[in-house]
Amino acid sequence: MSSQAEALCPCGSGRLYGDCCQPLHQGQPAATAEALMRSRYTAFVFGLQEYLLESWDSRTRPAELPLDNDTRWFGLTVHDSQQDGDRATVSFSARFCEGKDWFCLSEVSAFALAADGHWRYVDGKADFQPLQPGRNDLCPCGSEKKYKKCCGA
């Protein structure tokens, strides 16, 4: 196993990447829409553009998906996941930074189970909120340090 596979998965499941999102990134179908959503978050963390496009429903998928190398992802929280047959929704929030600007993305994503047995992302209702951490606030990166001693230094 690579050192990346032996590290905790960025999706926040508490499992190792090699036992969590990596198999999905390598082609294994996600067991649930939530598992697919977590693997897509991890794909954003690792810059896996091809996986993001492949895991997107062909009816709503963009022709291309440019990823910004300056965007860094720092945490995923799943709030709710519901499945009804071959349709599902997942509500989540994710913290990220672009340059020195911090944001929280909150989204309710829709998923569909395709004929090939793979869940696919269909679309989402996203809301982006700027985060303005104060010098003495905990850093939004999740380090448990004060912002001024961490990313705000």
RONU-720088 format. One record per residue: residue number from 1; residue in three letters; chain; x, y, z of N, C-alpha, C in turn. Coordinates in steps of 0.1 Angstrom, whole numbers. Layout:
+-----+-----+----+-------+-------+-------+-------+-------+-------+-------+-------+-------+
!   i !  aa ! ch !   nxx !   nyy !   nzz !  caxx !  cayy !  cazz !   cxx !   cyy !   czz !
+-----+-----+----+-------+-------+-------+-------+-------+-------+-------+-------+-------+
! NUM ! Ala !  A !     X !     Y !     Z !     X !     Y !     Z !     X !     Y !     Z !
...
+-----+-----+----+-------+-------+-------+-------+-------+-------+-------+-------+-------+
END
This chain:
+-----+-----+----+-------+-------+-------+-------+-------+-------+-------+-------+-------+
!   i !  aa ! ch !   nxx !   nyy !   nzz !  caxx !  cayy !  cazz !   cxx !   cyy !   czz !
+-----+-----+----+-------+-------+-------+-------+-------+-------+-------+-------+-------+
!   1 ! Met !  A !     8 !   -12 !     0 !     0 !     0 !     0 !     9 !    12 !     0 !
!   2 ! Ser !  A !     4 !    23 !    -7 !    12 !    35 !    -7 !     9 !    43 !     6 !
!   3 ! Ser !  A !    18 !    52 !     9 !    16 !    60 !    22 !     2 !    68 !    21 !
!   4 ! Gln !  A !    -2 !    72 !    10 !   -15 !    78 !     8 !   -26 !    69 !    12 !
!   5 ! Ala !  A !   -25 !    56 !     8 !   -36 !    46 !    11 !   -36 !    43 !    26 !
!   6 ! Glu !  A !   -25 !    45 !    33 !   -24 !    42 !    47 !   -27 !    54 !    56 !
!   7 ! Ala !  A !   -30 !    65 !    50 !   -34 !    77 !    58 !   -49 !    77 !    59 !
!   8 ! Leu !  A !   -54 !    85 !    69 !   -68 !    86 !    71 !   -75 !    93 !    59 !
!   9 ! Cys !  A !   -86 !    88 !    55 !   -93 !    93 !    43 !   -98 !   107 !    46 !
!  10 ! Pro !  A !   -96 !   116 !    36 !  -100 !   130 !    38 !  -115 !   132 !    40 !
!  11 ! Cys !  A !  -123 !   122 !    36 !  -138 !   123 !    37 !  -143 !   123 !    51 !
!  12 ! Gly !  A !  -135 !   121 !    61 !  -139 !   121 !    75 !  -146 !   109 !    80 !
!  13 ! Ser !  A !  -145 !    98 !    73 !  -151 !    85 !    77 !  -144 !    79 !    89 !
!  14 ! Gly !  A !  -131 !    83 !    91 !  -123 !    77 !   102 !  -116 !    65 !    97 !
!  15 ! Arg !  A !  -118 !    61 !    85 !  -112 !    49 !    79 !   -99 !    53 !    71 !
!  16 ! Leu !  A !   -91 !    44 !    68 !   -79 !    46 !    59 !   -84 !    48 !    45 !
!  17 ! Tyr !  A !   -77 !    57 !    38 !   -80 !    60 !    24 !   -81 !    47 !    16 !
!  18 ! Gly !  A !   -71 !    38 !    18 !   -71 !    26 !    10 !   -83 !    16 !    13 !
!  19 ! Asp !  A !   -90 !    18 !    24 !  -101 !    10 !    27 !  -114 !    18 !    25 !
!  20 ! Cys !  A !  -113 !    30 !    21 !  -125 !    39 !    21 !  -128 !    44 !     6 !
!  21 ! Cys !  A !  -122 !    55 !     3 !  -125 !    61 !   -10 !  -116 !    56 !   -22 !
!  22 ! Gln !  A !  -104 !    52 !   -19 !   -95 !    47 !   -29 !  -101 !    36 !   -38 !
!  23 ! Pro !  A !  -108 !    26 !   -33 !  -113 !    16 !   -42 !  -124 !    22 !   -51 !
!  24 ! Leu !  A !  -131 !    32 !   -47 !  -141 !    38 !   -56 !  -134 !    46 !   -66 !
!  25 ! His !  A !  -123 !    53 !   -63 !  -115 !    60 !   -72 !  -109 !    51 !   -83 !
!  26 ! Gln !  A !  -108 !    38 !   -79 !  -102 !    28 !   -88 !  -113 !    20 !   -96 !
!  27 ! Gly !  A !  -126 !    24 !   -94 !  -136 !    18 !  -102 !  -146 !    10 !   -95 !
!  28 ! Gln !  A !  -144 !     7 !   -82 !  -154 !    -1 !   -75 !  -167 !     8 !   -73 !
!  29 ! Pro !  A !  -179 !     2 !   -75 !  -191 !    10 !   -73 !  -193 !    14 !   -58 !
!  30 ! Ala !  A !  -198 !    25 !   -56 !  -201 !    30 !   -42 !  -214 !    22 !   -37 !
!  31 ! Ala !  A !  -214 !    18 !   -25 !  -225 !    10 !   -20 !  -237 !    19 !   -17 !
!  32 ! Thr !  A !  -234 !    32 !   -15 !  -245 !    42 !   -12 !  -242 !    55 !   -19 !
!  33 ! Ala !  A !  -252 !    64 !   -20 !  -250 !    77 !   -25 !  -240 !    85 !   -16 !
!  34 ! Glu !  A !  -242 !    83 !    -3 !  -233 !    90 !     7 !  -219 !    86 !     4 !
!  35 ! Ala !  A !  -216 !    73 !     2 !  -202 !    69 !    -1 !  -197 !    75 !   -13 !
!  36 ! Leu !  A !  -206 !    76 !   -23 !  -201 !    83 !   -36 !  -198 !    98 !   -33 !
!  37 ! Met !  A !  -207 !   105 !   -25 !  -204 !   119 !   -22 !  -191 !   120 !   -14 !
!  38 ! Arg !  A !  -189 !   112 !    -5 !  -176 !   112 !     2 !  -164 !   110 !    -7 !
!  39 ! Ser !  A !  -166 !   101 !   -16 !  -155 !    98 !   -26 !  -153 !   110 !   -35 !
!  40 ! Arg !  A !  -163 !   117 !   -38 !  -162 !   129 !   -47 !  -155 !   141 !   -39 !
!  41 ! Tyr !  A !  -159 !   142 !   -26 !  -151 !   152 !   -18 !  -136 !   149 !   -18 !
!  42 ! Thr !  A !  -133 !   136 !   -16 !  -119 !   132 !   -15 !  -113 !   134 !   -29 !
!  43 ! Ala !  A !  -120 !   132 !   -40 !  -115 !   135 !   -53 !  -112 !   150 !   -55 !
!  44 ! Phe !  A !  -120 !   159 !   -49 !  -116 !   173 !   -50 !  -104 !   176 !   -42 !
!  45 ! Val !  A !  -102 !   169 !   -30 !   -90 !   171 !   -22 !   -78 !   167 !   -30 !
!  46 ! Phe !  A !   -78 !   156 !   -37 !   -67 !   150 !   -44 !   -66 !   155 !   -59 !
!  47 ! Gly !  A !   -76 !   163 !   -63 !   -75 !   168 !   -77 !   -78 !   157 !   -88 !
!  48 ! Leu !  A !   -87 !   148 !   -85 !   -90 !   137 !   -94 !  -101 !   141 !  -103 !
!  49 ! Gln !  A !   -98 !   149 !  -113 !  -107 !   155 !  -122 !  -115 !   144 !  -130 !
!  50 ! Glu !  A !  -108 !   134 !  -135 !  -114 !   124 !  -143 !  -124 !   116 !  -135 !
!  51 ! Tyr !  A !  -121 !   113 !  -123 !  -131 !   106 !  -114 !  -143 !   114 !  -112 !
!  52 ! Leu !  A !  -141 !   127 !  -110 !  -153 !   136 !  -107 !  -162 !   136 !  -119 !
!  53 ! Leu !  A !  -156 !   137 !  -131 !  -165 !   136 !  -143 !  -171 !   123 !  -145 !
!  54 ! Glu !  A !  -164 !   112 !  -143 !  -169 !    98 !  -145 !  -181 !    95 !  -135 !
!  55 ! Ser !  A !  -180 !   101 !  -123 !  -190 !    99 !  -113 !  -202 !   108 !  -114 !
!  56 ! Trp !  A !  -202 !   116 !  -124 !  -213 !   126 !  -127 !  -223 !   120 !  -137 !
!  57 ! Asp !  A !  -236 !   121 !  -134 !  -246 !   116 !  -144 !  -244 !   123 !  -157 !
!  58 ! Ser !  A !  -244 !   115 !  -168 !  -242 !   120 !  -181 !  -252 !   130 !  -186 !
!  59 ! Arg !  A !  -264 !   130 !  -180 !  -274 !   140 !  -184 !  -271 !   154 !  -179 !
!  60 ! Thr !  A !  -263 !   155 !  -168 !  -260 !   169 !  -162 !  -245 !   172 !  -162 !
!  61 ! Arg !  A !  -237 !   163 !  -166 !  -222 !   164 !  -165 !  -217 !   175 !  -175 !
!  62 ! Pro !  A !  -209 !   184 !  -170 !  -203 !   194 !  -179 !  -192 !   188 !  -188 !
!  63 ! Ala !  A !  -189 !   194 !  -199 !  -180 !   189 !  -208 !  -166 !   188 !  -202 !
!  64 ! Glu !  A !  -163 !   198 !  -193 !  -150 !   197 !  -186 !  -152 !   203 !  -172 !
!  65 ! Leu !  A !  -142 !   200 !  -164 !  -143 !   205 !  -150 !  -129 !   210 !  -146 !
!  66 ! Pro !  A !  -126 !   222 !  -149 !  -113 !   227 !  -144 !  -113 !   228 !  -129 !
!  67 ! Leu !  A !  -102 !   223 !  -123 !  -100 !   224 !  -109 !   -90 !   235 !  -106 !
!  68 ! Asp !  A !   -92 !   243 !   -96 !   -83 !   254 !   -92 !   -73 !   248 !   -83 !
!  69 ! Asn !  A !   -60 !   248 !   -87 !   -49 !   243 !   -78 !   -47 !   251 !   -65 !
!  70 ! Asp !  A !   -53 !   263 !   -65 !   -52 !   271 !   -53 !   -63 !   268 !   -42 !
!  71 ! Thr !  A !   -72 !   260 !   -46 !   -83 !   256 !   -36 !   -78 !   244 !   -28 !
!  72 ! Arg !  A !   -79 !   246 !   -15 !   -75 !   235 !    -5 !   -87 !   232 !     3 !
!  73 ! Trp !  A !   -90 !   219 !     5 !  -102 !   214 !    12 !   -98 !   210 !    26 !
!  74 ! Phe !  A !  -106 !   213 !    36 !  -102 !   211 !    50 !  -112 !   204 !    59 !
!  75 ! Gly !  A !  -123 !   199 !    54 !  -132 !   192 !    62 !  -146 !   190 !    56 !
!  76 ! Leu !  A !  -151 !   178 !    58 !  -164 !   175 !    53 !  -173 !   170 !    65 !
!  77 ! Thr !  A !  -185 !   175 !    65 !  -195 !   171 !    75 !  -207 !   167 !    68 !
!  78 ! Val !  A !  -211 !   154 !    69 !  -224 !   149 !    63 !  -235 !   152 !    73 !
!  79 ! His !  A !  -245 !   159 !    69 !  -256 !   162 !    78 !  -268 !   152 !    77 !
!  80 ! Asp !  A !  -271 !   148 !    65 !  -282 !   139 !    63 !  -280 !   131 !    50 !
!  81 ! Ser !  A !  -285 !   119 !    49 !  -285 !   111 !    37 !  -297 !   103 !    36 !
!  82 ! Gln !  A !  -304 !   104 !    25 !  -317 !    97 !    24 !  -317 !    90 !    10 !
!  83 ! Gln !  A !  -322 !    78 !    10 !  -324 !    70 !    -3 !  -338 !    65 !    -4 !
!  84 ! Asp !  A !  -343 !    67 !   -17 !  -356 !    61 !   -20 !  -354 !    54 !   -34 !
!  85 ! Gly !  A !  -352 !    41 !   -33 !  -350 !    33 !   -45 !  -337 !    37 !   -52 !
!  86 ! Asp !  A !  -338 !    41 !   -64 !  -326 !    45 !   -72 !  -323 !    60 !   -72 !
!  87 ! Arg !  A !  -329 !    67 !   -62 !  -327 !    81 !   -61 !  -322 !    84 !   -46 !
!  88 ! Ala !  A !  -314 !    94 !   -44 !  -309 !    97 !   -31 !  -305 !   111 !   -30 !
!  89 ! Thr !  A !  -305 !   117 !   -18 !  -300 !   130 !   -15 !  -290 !   129 !    -4 !
!  90 ! Val !  A !  -280 !   138 !    -4 !  -271 !   139 !     7 !  -269 !   154 !    10 !
!  91 ! Ser !  A !  -270 !   157 !    22 !  -268 !   171 !    27 !  -255 !   171 !    34 !
!  92 ! Phe !  A !  -246 !   181 !    30 !  -233 !   182 !    36 !  -228 !   196 !    36 !
!  93 ! Ser !  A !  -217 !   198 !    44 !  -210 !   211 !    43 !  -195 !   207 !    43 !
!  94 ! Ala !  A !  -187 !   216 !    36 !  -173 !   214 !    35 !  -166 !   227 !    36 !
!  95 ! Arg !  A !  -155 !   228 !    43 !  -147 !   240 !    45 !  -135 !   239 !    34 !
!  96 ! Phe !  A !  -133 !   251 !    29 !  -122 !   252 !    19 !  -116 !   266 !    19 !
!  97 ! Cys !  A !  -104 !   267 !    14 !   -97 !   280 !    13 !   -92 !   282 !    -1 !
!  98 ! Glu !  A !   -94 !   294 !    -6 !   -89 !   298 !   -19 !   -80 !   310 !   -16 !
!  99 ! Gly !  A !   -67 !   308 !   -18 !   -57 !   319 !   -14 !   -58 !   321 !     1 !
! 100 ! Lys !  A !   -61 !   333 !     5 !   -63 !   335 !    20 !   -78 !   336 !    24 !
! 101 ! Asp !  A !   -87 !   334 !    14 !  -101 !   335 !    17 !  -107 !   321 !    20 !
! 102 ! Trp !  A !  -115 !   321 !    31 !  -121 !   308 !    36 !  -136 !   308 !    33 !
! 103 ! Phe !  A !  -141 !   296 !    30 !  -155 !   295 !    27 !  -160 !   282 !    33 !
! 104 ! Cys !  A !  -174 !   282 !    34 !  -181 !   269 !    38 !  -191 !   267 !    26 !
! 105 ! Leu !  A !  -190 !   255 !    20 !  -199 !   251 !    10 !  -210 !   242 !    17 !
! 106 ! Ser !  A !  -222 !   246 !    16 !  -233 !   238 !    21 !  -241 !   234 !     9 !
! 107 ! Glu !  A !  -244 !   221 !     8 !  -251 !   216 !    -4 !  -260 !   204 !    -1 !
! 108 ! Val !  A !  -271 !   204 !    -8 !  -279 !   192 !    -8 !  -278 !   186 !   -23 !
! 109 ! Ser !  A !  -271 !   175 !   -23 !  -268 !   169 !   -36 !  -278 !   158 !   -40 !
! 110 ! Ala !  A !  -282 !   157 !   -52 !  -290 !   146 !   -57 !  -282 !   136 !   -65 !
! 111 ! Phe !  A !  -285 !   123 !   -62 !  -278 !   112 !   -69 !  -288 !   102 !   -75 !
! 112 ! Ala !  A !  -284 !    95 !   -85 !  -292 !    84 !   -91 !  -283 !    72 !   -93 !
! 113 ! Leu !  A !  -290 !    60 !   -91 !  -283 !    48 !   -93 !  -285 !    44 !  -108 !
! 114 ! Ala !  A !  -274 !    43 !  -115 !  -274 !    40 !  -129 !  -275 !    25 !  -132 !
! 115 ! Ala !  A !  -279 !    21 !  -144 !  -281 !     7 !  -148 !  -269 !    -1 !  -146 !
! 116 ! Asp !  A !  -257 !     5 !  -146 !  -244 !    -2 !  -144 !  -241 !    -5 !  -129 !
! 117 ! Gly !  A !  -250 !    -1 !  -120 !  -248 !    -4 !  -106 !  -240 !     7 !   -99 !
! 118 ! His !  A !  -236 !    18 !  -106 !  -229 !    29 !  -100 !  -238 !    40 !   -97 !
! 119 ! Trp !  A !  -236 !    46 !   -84 !  -243 !    58 !   -81 !  -236 !    69 !   -89 !
! 120 ! Arg !  A !  -244 !    79 !   -93 !  -239 !    91 !  -100 !  -244 !   104 !   -94 !
! 121 ! Tyr !  A !  -236 !   114 !   -93 !  -240 !   127 !   -89 !  -248 !   133 !  -100 !
! 122 ! Val !  A !  -260 !   138 !   -97 !  -269 !   144 !  -107 !  -267 !   160 !  -106 !
! 123 ! Asp !  A !  -270 !   166 !   -95 !  -269 !   180 !   -93 !  -270 !   183 !   -79 !
! 124 ! Gly !  A !  -268 !   196 !   -75 !  -269 !   200 !   -61 !  -274 !   214 !   -60 !
! 125 ! Lys !  A !  -279 !   217 !   -48 !  -283 !   231 !   -45 !  -272 !   236 !   -35 !
! 126 ! Ala !  A !  -263 !   244 !   -40 !  -251 !   248 !   -32 !  -253 !   262 !   -27 !
! 127 ! Asp !  A !  -247 !   265 !   -15 !  -246 !   278 !    -9 !  -232 !   280 !    -4 !
! 128 ! Phe !  A !  -226 !   290 !    -8 !  -212 !   293 !    -4 !  -212 !   305 !     6 !
! 129 ! Gln !  A !  -207 !   303 !    18 !  -207 !   313 !    28 !  -192 !   316 !    31 !
! 130 ! Pro !  A !  -188 !   329 !    31 !  -175 !   333 !    35 !  -173 !   330 !    50 !
! 131 ! Leu !  A !  -161 !   326 !    53 !  -157 !   324 !    67 !  -147 !   335 !    70 !
! 132 ! Gln !  A !  -149 !   342 !    82 !  -139 !   352 !    85 !  -134 !   349 !    99 !
! 133 ! Pro !  A !  -124 !   340 !   100 !  -119 !   336 !   113 !  -111 !   348 !   119 !
! 134 ! Gly !  A !  -114 !   350 !   132 !  -106 !   360 !   140 !   -93 !   355 !   144 !
! 135 ! Arg !  A !   -84 !   363 !   147 !   -70 !   359 !   151 !   -70 !   348 !   162 !
! 136 ! Asn !  A !   -79 !   350 !   172 !   -79 !   340 !   183 !   -89 !   329 !   181 !
! 137 ! Asp !  A !   -96 !   329 !   170 !  -105 !   317 !   167 !   -97 !   305 !   164 !
! 138 ! Leu !  A !  -104 !   293 !   166 !   -97 !   281 !   161 !   -96 !   282 !   146 !
! 139 ! Cys !  A !   -86 !   277 !   140 !   -83 !   277 !   126 !   -93 !   268 !   119 !
! 140 ! Pro !  A !   -99 !   273 !   108 !  -109 !   265 !   101 !  -103 !   253 !    94 !
! 141 ! Cys !  A !   -90 !   252 !    94 !   -84 !   240 !    87 !   -85 !   228 !    96 !
! 142 ! Gly !  A !   -89 !   229 !   108 !   -91 !   218 !   117 !   -80 !   214 !   126 !
! 143 ! Ser !  A !   -69 !   222 !   126 !   -57 !   219 !   133 !   -59 !   220 !   148 !
! 144 ! Glu !  A !   -69 !   226 !   153 !   -72 !   229 !   167 !   -63 !   240 !   173 !
! 145 ! Lys !  A !   -55 !   247 !   164 !   -47 !   258 !   168 !   -55 !   271 !   166 !
! 146 ! Lys !  A !   -50 !   282 !   172 !   -56 !   295 !   170 !   -52 !   299 !   155 !
! 147 ! Tyr !  A !   -61 !   305 !   149 !   -59 !   310 !   135 !   -46 !   317 !   133 !
! 148 ! Lys !  A !   -43 !   326 !   143 !   -31 !   335 !   141 !   -18 !   326 !   142 !
! 149 ! Lys !  A !   -19 !   314 !   148 !    -7 !   306 !   150 !    -7 !   295 !   139 !
! 150 ! Cys !  A !   -17 !   295 !   130 !   -18 !   284 !   120 !   -18 !   290 !   106 !
! 151 ! Cys !  A !   -30 !   289 !   100 !   -31 !   294 !    86 !   -31 !   309 !    85 !
! 152 ! Gly !  A !   -34 !   316 !    96 !   -34 !   331 !    95 !   -20 !   337 !    98 !
! 153 ! Ala !  A !   -10 !   328 !   100 !     3 !   333 !   104 !    10 !   340 !    92 !
+-----+-----+----+-------+-------+-------+-------+-------+-------+-------+-------+-------+
END
